């Protein structure tokens, strides 16, 4: 069954539920099971550590309690999610999608640190932090996997060390120290092969082959580890541009954002289907946001549209919960939900806009620095900030992804001949 058909069935089922007698709806008939992301969020509200059954042997309840106590002693808003990640699951095997969904389930928390299992490297962890990298969580969690003391550690000990390094606040330094030898191994050259086919013993190549394997196998292992270290560094790094600081390559990875948007839209559909009509006054708006997000996602022509689907999914979740939280960050919605509203005026213009911004962008404005922005492509091929496009050509420029107008209202008023973006 195609994604479009599944989405249509979900919408029709929820609409049919709206038309039934509310007393019957209150009986609780139907599937009330929360989505995977919601189940994890529910568990994290009672304990900062969630361990999937698949890891119950590696991290038994006693170790889970120890980890929870360890996290509480740090005083930091750390959440640990240890769950298998595979392609095609609720998070498409992507730890960033998982962390982003967890972050969205805690809209009232301005600061949050999430430690998850890694979808790319087994027996590894990933760290994510909002609204900024104040505790260097990404580097701290990555460093835990490269320390000599954790080389043969189980998942519980590895997670405990990651928590300690995050609390220490020196993640970048610890990561550089832990990977220094790997960098040297990657930069070095392998021993040269001996010429000829003969051997120093017995005339066959077996002795040479054995000697070479003793060198090559450890060297290959070090190279793989060094490659992972370089990958993690490239994920954490971001360019510094003196004028407009455009979104980093990692944040602008369309494939990754698409996977996240698909997961969030699907989860919104499941949540609307499970919602109680009698106790969810915002259900109809949530359904409208779900349908709009699916349409935008299906017709997305680039990153701005994919981010629009995320903004609509956020609006749908807020409608379901009755939340009056701020929308996503105006300058770059990939930064997550905004922390505050502030006045801002574009260069060369007199009108001042009231926009919702994340803490990083607010700090940049306060320090008279250009915030990192989401970009789009103008008709002449130039890369510009998405909000620099004419409002009559881009619904995202017109709505600011929720800062200037509700994305759903913006789409409702969109002329059918006008493109979403670009």
C-alpha positions in Angstrom: 0.0 0.0 0.0 1.5 3.4 -1.0 2.2 6.2 1.5 -0.4 8.4 -0.1 -3.1 5.7 0.4 -2.1 5.1 4.0 -2.2 8.8 4.7 -5.7 9.1 3.1 -7.0 6.2 5.1 -5.7 7.8 8.3 -7.3 11.1 7.6 -10.7 9.5 6.6 -10.7 7.3 9.7 -10.1 10.3 12.0 -12.7 12.4 10.2 -15.2 9.6 10.6 -14.4 9.5 14.3 -15.2 13.2 14.5 -18.7 12.5 13.2 -19.5 9.8 15.8 -21.3 10.3 19.1 -18.8 11.7 21.6 -20.1 9.5 24.4 -19.3 6.5 22.2 -15.8 7.9 21.5 -15.2 8.3 25.3 -15.6 4.5 25.7 -12.1 4.1 24.4 -12.9 1.8 21.5 -10.2 1.5 18.8 -6.5 1.6 18.9 -5.2 3.9 21.6 -1.6 2.8 21.4 0.8 5.8 21.3 3.4 6.0 18.6 7.0 4.9 19.2 8.2 8.5 19.8 5.4 9.1 22.2 6.0 5.9 24.1 9.7 6.9 24.6 8.7 10.5 25.6 6.2 9.1 28.1 8.8 6.9 29.6 11.3 9.8 29.8 8.9 11.8 31.9 9.2 9.3 34.8 12.9 8.5 34.3 15.7 10.2 32.4 16.7 6.7 31.0 14.7 4.7 28.5 16.1 1.2 27.6 14.4 -0.9 24.9 13.7 -4.5 25.7 16.4 -5.5 23.2 19.0 -4.0 25.5 17.5 -5.2 28.8 20.3 -7.7 29.3 23.0 -5.2 28.6 21.4 -2.5 30.7 19.3 -4.3 33.4 16.9 -2.4 35.7 19.5 -2.0 38.4 22.0 -0.3 36.0 19.2 1.8 34.6 18.5 3.1 38.1 22.2 3.8 38.6 22.3 5.7 35.3 19.2 7.7 36.3 20.8 8.6 39.7 24.0 9.5 37.9 22.1 11.9 35.6 20.2 13.5 38.4 23.4 14.2 40.3 24.7 16.2 37.3 21.8 18.6 37.5 21.7 18.6 33.7 18.6 18.0 31.5 20.0 14.7 30.1 17.8 12.1 28.5 19.2 8.7 27.5 17.4 6.6 24.9 18.9 3.2 24.2 17.0 1.5 21.4 17.9 -0.5 18.3 17.9 1.7 15.1 17.4 0.0 11.8 16.5 1.3 8.3 12.7 1.4 7.9 11.8 1.6 11.6 9.9 4.5 13.2 13.0 6.6 13.0 14.4 5.2 9.8 17.5 4.0 11.6 18.6 7.6 12.1 19.7 8.7 15.6 19.2 12.4 14.7 15.6 11.7 13.7 15.1 9.9 17.1 16.7 12.8 19.0 14.7 15.4 17.1 11.4 13.6 17.9 12.3 13.3 21.6 13.2 17.1 21.6 9.8 17.9 20.0 8.0 16.0 22.8 9.4 18.3 25.4 8.4 21.7 24.0 8.6 23.4 27.5 12.2 22.5 28.0 14.4 25.2 26.5 17.6 23.2 27.3 17.8 19.5 26.6 20.6 16.9 26.0 19.8 13.6 24.4 22.1 10.6 24.3 21.0 7.9 21.9 22.3 4.7 20.3 24.0 5.2 17.0 22.2 4.1 13.8 25.4 4.0 11.7 27.9 2.3 14.1 26.8 -0.5 16.4 27.9 -0.3 20.0 28.3 3.4 19.7 26.4 6.4 21.1 25.5 9.9 19.7 24.9 13.1 21.7 22.6 16.0 20.8 22.0 19.3 22.6 19.6 22.2 22.5 19.5 25.1 22.1 23.3 25.4 21.8 26.4 23.3 22.3 27.1 24.7 25.8 28.1 21.4 27.3 29.8 20.1 24.1 27.5 17.0 24.3 28.2 15.8 20.8 32.0 15.7 21.3 31.7 14.4 24.9 29.5 11.4 23.9 31.7 10.6 20.9 34.9 10.8 23.0 33.4 8.1 25.4 33.7 5.5 22.6 37.4 6.2 21.9 38.8 6.0 25.5 41.0 3.1 26.4 39.0 2.5 29.6 35.8 1.9 27.5 37.3 -0.1 24.7 35.8 -3.3 25.9 33.0 -1.7 28.0 29.4 -2.8 27.9 26.6 -0.4 26.9 25.8 0.5 30.5 29.4 1.5 31.3 29.8 3.3 28.0 26.6 5.3 28.7 27.8 6.1 32.2 31.1 7.5 30.9 29.2 9.6 28.3 27.1 11.1 31.0 30.2 11.9 33.0 32.0 13.6 30.1 28.9 15.7 29.3 28.8 16.8 32.9 32.5 17.7 32.8 31.9 20.2 30.0 35.2 19.5 28.2 33.9 17.3 25.4 35.9 18.9 22.6 39.1 18.6 24.5 38.4 15.0 25.6 37.5 14.1 22.0 40.7 15.5 20.6 42.8 13.7 23.2 41.0 10.4 22.7 41.4 10.5 18.9 44.9 12.0 18.7 46.5 8.6 18.1 43.9 7.6 15.5 44.7 10.8 13.6 48.4 9.9 13.6 47.6 6.4 12.4 45.5 7.7 9.6 48.2 10.2 8.5 51.0 7.5 8.6 51.8 5.2 5.7 51.8 1.4 5.7 55.1 -0.4 5.5 56.2 -0.9 1.9 55.6 -4.3 0.3 58.7 -6.4 -0.3 59.5 -6.9 -4.0 59.5 -10.2 -5.8 57.5 -13.4 -5.1 60.1 -15.2 -3.1 60.3 -15.5 0.7 63.2 -15.3 3.1 62.2 -18.7 4.3 61.4 -21.7 2.1 60.9 -19.8 -1.2 57.1 -19.5 -0.8 55.0 -16.3 -0.2 53.3 -17.6 3.0 55.8 -16.0 5.4 55.5 -12.6 3.7 51.7 -13.0 3.7 51.6 -13.8 7.4 53.9 -10.9 8.2 51.8 -8.5 6.1 48.5 -9.6 7.8 50.0 -9.0 11.2 50.6 -5.4 10.1 47.7 -4.8 7.8 44.8 -6.0 10.0 45.5 -3.7 13.0 46.3 -0.9 10.6 43.0 -1.3 8.9 41.2 -1.3 12.2 42.9 1.9 13.2 42.0 3.4 9.8 38.3 2.6 10.2 38.3 4.1 13.7 40.1 7.2 12.4 37.6 7.5 9.6 34.7 7.4 12.1 36.5 10.0 14.1 36.8 12.2 11.0 33.1 11.7 10.2 32.1 12.7 13.7 34.2 15.8 13.5 32.8 16.7 10.2 29.3 16.3 11.7 30.1 18.6 14.5 31.9 21.3 12.6 30.2 24.2 10.9 31.5 26.9 8.6 31.9 30.5 9.7 30.8 33.0 7.0 31.4 36.7 7.8 28.1 37.9 6.3 25.0 35.7 6.4 26.0 32.4 8.0 24.2 29.8 5.9 23.0 26.5 7.3 25.8 24.0 7.7 26.0 21.1 5.3 24.9 18.7 7.9 21.7 20.7 8.7 21.1 21.1 5.0 21.2 17.4 4.2 18.0 17.0 2.4 17.8 13.2 2.6 18.2 13.4 6.4 15.6 16.1 6.8 13.2 14.2 4.5 13.5 11.1 6.7 12.8 13.2 9.8 9.9 14.9 8.2 8.4 11.5 7.0 8.8 10.1 10.5 7.1 13.2 12.2 4.2 13.4 9.7 3.6 9.6 10.1 3.7 9.9 13.9 1.3 12.9 13.8 -1.1 10.8 11.8 -1.0 8.0 14.3 -1.5 10.5 17.1 -4.6 12.0 15.5 -6.0 8.5 14.9 -5.5 7.6 18.6 -6.8 10.9 19.9 -10.1 11.0 22.0 -12.6 13.2 20.1 -14.3 14.2 23.4 -11.2 15.5 25.1 -9.2 16.9 22.1 -10.8 20.2 21.0 -7.9 20.8 18.5 -8.3 17.5 16.7 -9.8 19.0 13.5 -6.9 21.5 13.2 -4.4 18.7 13.9 -6.0 16.7 11.1 -5.8 19.7 8.8 -2.1 20.2 9.7 -1.5 16.5 9.1 -3.1 16.5 5.6 -1.2 19.7 4.7 2.1 18.3 5.9 1.6 15.2 3.8 0.8 17.3 0.8 3.8 19.5 1.3 6.1 16.5 1.9 4.9 14.7 -1.3 5.4 17.8 -3.4 8.6 19.0 -1.7 11.1 20.4 -4.2 13.9 21.2 -1.8 14.9 21.8 1.8 12.5 24.7 2.5 9.5 22.6 1.6 10.8 19.7 3.8 11.2 22.1 6.7 7.7 23.4 6.0 6.4 19.8 6.6 8.2 19.8 9.9 6.6 23.2 10.8 3.2 21.8 9.9 3.8 18.7 11.9 4.7 20.8 14.9 1.6 22.9 14.5 -0.5 19.7 14.4 1.1 18.4 17.6 0.5 21.7 19.3 -3.2 21.5 18.3 -3.5 18.0 19.7 -2.0 18.9 23.1 -3.5 22.4 23.3 0.0 23.9 23.6 0.6 27.6 23.0 4.3 27.1 22.6 6.4 29.2 20.2 6.9 28.0 16.6 10.1 26.8 15.1 13.1 29.3 14.9 12.4 32.0 12.3 16.0 32.1 11.0 16.5 28.4 10.7 13.6 26.1 11.8 16.1 23.2 11.9 17.3 24.8 15.1 14.1 23.5 16.7 11.4 25.3 18.7 12.0 29.0 19.4 12.9 30.1 22.9 11.7 33.7 22.7 10.3 36.4 20.5 12.4 39.5 19.5 12.2 42.4 17.2 14.3 42.3 14.1 14.8 44.5 11.1 16.2 43.4 7.7 19.2 45.3 6.4 18.0 48.2 4.2 14.4 48.1 5.5 12.6 50.2 8.0 9.8 47.7 9.0 10.6 45.8 12.2 9.4 42.2 12.5 8.4 40.4 15.6 10.0 36.9 15.1 10.4 33.8 17.2 14.1 32.7 17.6 16.1 30.0 19.3 18.6 31.0 22.0 21.6 30.7 19.6 20.0 33.1 17.1 18.9 35.5 19.9 22.5 35.5 21.2 23.8 36.3 17.7 21.4 39.2 17.3 22.3 40.5 20.8 26.0 40.3 19.9 25.4 42.0 16.5 26.3 38.9 14.6 24.4 37.4 11.7 22.4 34.4 12.7 22.6 31.1 10.8 19.8 31.0 8.3 17.9 28.5 6.2 18.5 29.3 2.5 16.5 29.0 -0.7 17.3 29.7 -4.4 16.1 32.9 -6.1 14.9 32.9 -9.7 18.3 34.2 -10.9 20.0 31.2 -9.3 21.4 33.1 -6.3 21.4 31.4 -2.9 19.6 33.7 -0.5 18.0 33.6 3.0 14.5 32.0 2.5 12.8 35.1 3.9 14.4 37.3 1.3 12.2 35.7 -1.4 9.0 37.7 -2.2 6.1 36.7 0.0 3.9 36.2 -3.1 6.4 33.6 -4.3 7.1 31.6 -1.2 4.6 30.6 1.5 7.5 30.1 3.9 8.8 33.6 3.4 5.2 34.8 4.0 4.7 32.8 7.2 8.2 32.7 8.5 7.4 29.0 9.4 5.0 30.2 12.1 6.7 33.5 13.3 4.7 35.7 11.0 1.6 33.5 10.4 0.5 30.0 11.0 1.9 27.8 8.2 -1.4 26.1 7.9 -3.2 29.4 7.5 -0.6 30.5 5.0 -1.2 27.4 2.9 -5.0 27.8 3.2 -4.7 31.3 1.7 -2.2 30.2 -1.0 -3.3 30.7 -4.6 -3.2 27.3 -6.4 -1.0 28.8 -9.1 1.6 30.0 -6.6 4.5 27.7 -5.7 5.2 26.8 -2.1 8.8 28.0 -2.4 11.3 29.1 -5.0 
